[in-house]
Amino acid sequence: MNNVFFAMVAFAFVGAVTPGPVNLLATSTALNHGRRAAASHVVGASLAYAVIVYCSGSMMQTLLRQLPGLETTMQISGSVFLLYLAYKIYAAPVASIRLSHLTKSGLWIGSLTQLLNPKAWIVAMSGVSLYVAGQENEHWSLMVFTSVSLIVCLMSIGLWAALGRGLAKYLENSTQQRQFNQVMAGLLGASVIMIWL
């Protein structure tokens, strides 16, 4: 279970800390509208992601009860997708990180941004297929995975809100952005490998 827990944490961290609309909106809100608005955004986006993880896990548990032979296929598919995602992060072209075009966010905008993000749903389902499906107590594993996702999301999006300007400026440097992506890809790949050990 220790390997699974640490893999969950690494997976949740990579998913939450890499640049994306939720993180950039947290930064923009903090810079332009203050910490209170940014904190509201962080909470909204994090709670929404926890809901996504829990709903994905509940749907998957229902599906696996109906089709028990699907479990191994889902675990392998989830692993393959996450390794593919790690490769895509590793090989991602360097992109400019712009904050000025983003608007103020808060609890509802943060939640909605996360709930409408298809990548959040796909990554959550992949994580659930790997870290919940097939565990000895799937309900307990889902609760742990949901809690880990919530806590790590709060910290990671909060980091973008608190350190956003510096982090965004750091990632404007193409070499540093490439190194950041490579480290995140390595962590994601390690989180997949740990589950199979």
Sequence and secondary structure as in RCSB ss.txt:
>XXXX:A:sequence
MNNVFFAMVAFAFVGAVTPGPVNLLATSTALNHGRRAAASHVVGASLAYAVIVYCSGSMMQTLLRQLPGLETTMQ
ISGSVFLLYLAYKIYAAPVASIRLSHLTKSGLWIGSLTQLLNPKAWIVAMSGVSLYVAGQENEHWSLMVFTSVSL
IVCLMSIGLWAALGRGLAKYLENSTQQRQFNQVMAGLLGASVIMIWL
>XXXX:A:secstr
 HHHHHHHHHHHHHHHHS  HHHHHHHHHHHHH HHHHHHHHHHHHHHHHHHHHHHHHHHHHHHHH TTHHHHHH
HHHHHHHHHHHHHHHH        TT     HHHHHHHHHT HHHHHHHHHHHHHHTTTSSSHHHHHHHHHHHHH
HHHHHHHHHHHHHHHHHHHHHHSHHHHHHHHHHHHHHHHHHHHHHH 
